Amino acid sequence: MQDLFALQQRLRFLLAPPAALTALAWRVRETLYARNLLSAWTSPVPAVGVGAVSSRTRGKVMVSAWLLGWAQARGLTPALLAPPRDAEPPDMPLSVSASTPVSACGIEAALLARYRPGAAILADVNPARAGKSAWDAVRPDLYILHDHFSTLSVRRQADLALLGVHDLDKGWNRPFPAGDWREGAKALARATAFILHIAPDELHLRRPLAERRLSPFGKPVFTVHPSIWRLRQIAGQNAGQNAGQNAGQNIGQPGGQSEGQSGSQSGGQTARDFGGEPYLLVAAQSEQDMAAKAAQAFLKLPPRLSLVFPDAHRFTQQDQAQIADDAARMRAPNILATPEAALRLGAVPGRDLWTFDQDVVLGPCLLTGQGFTPWWEGLWAALNPAG
């Protein structure tokens, strides 16, 4: 992935014209939807999007999990519609549960189903079809369109647009093939609010750039990052299944002293630390920096080695054996994987695999200082005045 970014950077002037054509094509498509020349489904209840203009941007799962928890805590019935990225569903729409394999529904839908057991989560490339199916099945009070920012076949009353550090800097306004944006920067005008996926120690450095890039849109700008609150061991012959069923089930539960304080959960041996012993960190490429910072903040110790894999990597037995060998070579008795990596990895032969449960920390608006929860509840009251 880094090689691709380096190549795009070197060829940016050559790739700029086709990237401009990509942006133009998406703008024409948006205009056709706006003029009702392309049909879009209007849901019977409010629909809110949680997505990004870039395929690389992280943080969407945390925000969607937070919204699911917020709705459930208030007695509402949410339905989440997600595309089955890098998966082959046996049928669509596919109802996703805590036992649904990643290969059938995609990693993000799988994580969300495990974070929020019992929530109505449907995987489908056609969100309108999935939305109609959810309406017939559960009569939701709220639709959450996860990772559908550029999908306009369902009308939304609000869109929460996620942006990462790369989006604000070298990746800004670079549609494919010059970058990994699906659309140009003008598409961000559709956002109701922006949420920056950024570590706290980077915020003061990136804040001026974020304000310069986003303040012209006149929308609130919040932040999100994970905060580990405990470790949990994944063990046994069914480690892969256990990892999926238990990984952060209560992520982002609203309440308490933080914007997204998690509740308790059962399953798996838990721990507060590794007793000062070294550990290896296993993470996907686009989450490695945030994961390493969260682990170091929680354990007060950096990983002895970070093992980084491509985002859509499918672990093999050879990968598992290599991780075990790396742990032995580095004399690290503990292997810590992010919830996503743990779900993909499943187990490491001869080693205990750990993951972590995390809180969703949503920071106040950079422009006004307003907290995310009161802002969201005010927006919800406007979207659903009867409820």
N, C-alpha and C positions, 0 to 999 in steps of 0.2 A: 504493500500500500504506500509506504513512504517513497518507494521508487517511482510509483505513478505520480505522486504529488510533485516530486522533484522534476519529472519529465514535463508535467504540465506547466511548472514554473519556468523551465527553460524555453518552452515553446509557446509561452503565453501570447506573444504577438502574432504568431502564426495561427493559433487556435482562437483568437479573439473573434474573427468574422463568423466562423460556424457557431460559436457560442452566442453571438448576437442573434443569429437566425433561430437558434433554439429558444431564446428569450422571446423573440417576436412571435414564434409559433404558439407559445404558451399564452401570450397576451391576446392573440387572435382567438384562441380557444376560450379564454376567460370572457371576452367580449360576446362571443356567441352564447355562452351560458347566461350572461347578464341580460341579453336581449331575448331570451327564451327561444333561441333558434336551436339550441340543444336542450333536451329535456333533463330536468333534475327533480328528484323526489323531495317533497316537503313532509317532514315527519309530523305526527299529530301532537308531539310534545317537544320541548326545547332540545336542540341538538348542539353540542359543543365539540369543537375539534381540538385535539392535542397533537400537534405535528410539527414538522420542520420543512424548510425549503431545501435542506441538504440531506442527502442520504446518510451522511456520516454523523450527524448531530445526535448526542446522547441526552438523557434526561426525560425523554417522553414517557418511559415506563414509570418513573417515579411520580410524575405529575398525574398520569392516568390512574395509578394506584391510589394516590391521595384523593382524587375525585371520587373514585369508587368507595373508598372508606368514608369520605364525608357524606355521600348520599346514603350509604347503609346506616351510618350513625344517626341519621335524621329520619329513619323510617321510610326512605324513598327506595324505589326499585330502579336501579340503573341498568342499562344495557350497553355493553362496549362492543364496538365493531372494529375489527383489526384485519389488515391484509395478511395472508399467510406467507410472509417473506421467507425465501429459501426453504420452502416446504411443499409437499405434495399431498393436499387433503384428499381423502378417499371420496369425499362428497362436499358440496358447498351449498348453503352455508354449513359450516362445521361448528357444532356446539363444543366449546373447549372446557374441559374440566381439569382438575389437578392431576389426573392420570393420563391425560392426552399426550402422546409422544411429541417431542419437538419436531420430528420429521413430518408430522401430519399438520401441525398448526403454525409452526414458526416459533422462534425463540421468544419474541416479545409477548405474543398471545399466551404461550406456555407459562412464562414468568407471572403474568398478570393473573392467570387462573390459579396459580399456586399462592400468590400473595393474597388473593381475595377469593377463597373457596366459597362456592355457592353463588357467586355473581354470574349473571348472564353475559357470557363472552362468546362472540361468534366470529369465526375466521372466514373471510370471503374476499375475493378480488372485486366483487360487486357489492359495495356497502348498502346500496338501495335495496337490493334483494335481501341482504342480511337484516336490514332494519325492518322490513315488512315481516320477515319471519319472526323476529324478536317481538314485534307488536302482537302478532297472533298468539305467541307462546306465553308472554309474561306481562304484557301491557306496561312497559316501563314508564317511569316518570321523567327520565332523562336519558338521552343518547349521548354516548361519548364516542366520537369518531377518532380512533387512535391511529396516528401515522397516515392520515388522509388529507394533509394540508393541500396537496395539489390535485386531489380528487374532488371535482365539483359536481358530481352527479347526485349529491345529497346537499340540500341547503342547510346551512348552519346559522344559528343566531349569534354565535361567538366562536372565535378561533384563538387558541393559545399557541403562539408560535415559539418554538424552542430555537435557540441559537447557541453555538459554542464559541470558544475563543478563536478557533480557526475561521469561523464564519465572519467574525468581526474584523479579522486581520487579512491575511493573504488570500483567504477564500471568499472574501466579500464580493458579491455580485459576479460570480464566475460560474455560469451554467456549463453543463457538459457540452463539448469535450474539454473546455478550458479549466473546469473545476468539477465539483460534485454537487452543485446546486441544480435542482430540477428546473427552476424558473429564475428570472432576473429579480433584482431588488424591488422593482415596482410591485411585485406580487405581495410583498410584505405589508402593503397598504390594507390588505384584507384582514390582517391580525387585529384582534380586540386588545390583546396585550402581548408583550414579549416576556419570555422567561429565559434568562441566561444560565446555561449549565456551566458553572464556574466555581473553582475552589476558593474558599475565603481568603487565602493568602495572595491570590492573584487579583482580587477585585479592585484594590486600590490602584493597581497598575493599569488595569483594563477599563476602569470606569470612564476616564475622559474619552476614550475611543468609543465605548458603548454609547455614551451620551451624544457624541458627535454623529454617529451613524444612525441612531434610532430616535433622537428627540424630534427630527423633522416630521416623523409620522404622527406625533402627538398622542401616543399611546403609553400606558404604564409599562415600566420595565422592572420586572422582578428577577430574583435569582433563585437557583435551586442547587443543592449539593447533598450527597449522602453523609450521614454520620453513624458510624458503627456503634451499637449499644451492647452487643454480646457476640461471642463466637459459638458455633454449633458444629459438632462433629458429624460427619457422614460416614457410616460404617456398615458392614454386613454385605451379604451376597447381592442384595438389591440396592446397592449404594446409589446407582443412577436414578432409580425410581424414588428413593428416599430423598435424594438431593432435590428432585423436582417438587416433591410433595411438601417439603418443609422449608424450602429456601425463602426466607423472609415473608412468611404468610401475612404478617401484620404490618408490612411496610406502610408508612404514611398514615397511620391511624390518627385522625384529628383529635385534638384534646390535649390536656396537660399544659406544659410550659413552653413547648415549641410548636412551630407551625405544623409539624407532622410527626408527633411522638408516637412510637409504636407501642402496641400492647403486648401482652404475654402470649406465648404460643407453646404448644407441646410438641414432643417428638425430637429425638436426638440429644446426646449429651451436650451440655452447654458449659461455657467457661468464660471468665472475664479476661483472661490473658493466657500466655504460654509460659508463665513463670520465668520470663526473661530469656527463654531459649530461642535460638534463631529459627527463622521460617523462610520458606519460599512462597512467592506470590504468583498465582496463575491468573492471567487476565487477558481479555481481548485487547487488540491494539488500540482501539478508540477509547477504551476505558482505563487504560493502564495508569495514566498519570493521576487521575482522580482516585482510583482504587489504592494506589501506593500512598498517597497523602492521607486518605482516610485510615488506612491500616497503621501508618506511622503515628498518627494523632491518637489512635485508640490504644495501641500497644506500647507507645513511647519507644519504638524501635523500628528502624527501617528494615525492609526485607533484605535478606542476605543475597537473594537473586530474584529477579522478576522474569518469569517465563511468559513471553508475549506471543499470542497466536492471532492470525487473521480473524476478523470479526465473525465470519461465517464458517470458521474451521470446524470440521467434523473429526473429533478425536478418534484415533485408532488405538489398538493394543500396543503398537509400537510407540505412540505418543505417551501412553500411560507408563510404559516401561522406561522411556527416556526420562520422564519426570522423576520417577523413582530413583534412577541412576544419578540424576542431577542433585537430588536431595542428599543421597549418600555421599556424593563427591564434595558437596558444600558443607557436609556435616550439619545439616539442618533437619532436625527430627520432625518438624511440623510443615505441612503443606496447606497453605491458605488460598482458596480460590474464590473469586467473586461469585455471587449467586448465579450469574449467567454462565461463567466458566464451569462452575460445579455441576450445573444442570447438563452441560454438554459433555463434561469429562466423566462423571459418574463415579469413578474409583481410581485409585492408584495402587498397584499390587504391592503388598507388604508394607504399606504406609497408611497412616490415618489421614484422611482428607477432611479439612475443615472449611467451612464457609462462614459468613457472618449475616446477622440480622441488622437491618439498618433503619434509621429514621430518615424521613424526607424533611430537609430543612429548607423552607421557602423564605427567602429574605424579603425585606420591605422594598417598596418601589424606590428605584434610584432617583427618580425625579421629584417625588412628593413625600416620600417617607412612609406612605400608608402600608400597612401590613397586608399580606396576600389574603388571609382569611376574611377580614372585613370587606376587602375589595370584592372577593369572589361572592360572598353572601349578598352584597349589594347588587352585584350583577345578576345573581340568581333571582333575587326578588323582582328585578326589572324584567327578566325573561319569563318568569312564572308568577305573575301578580296574584293569580287565583290561589296559589299554594303557599 
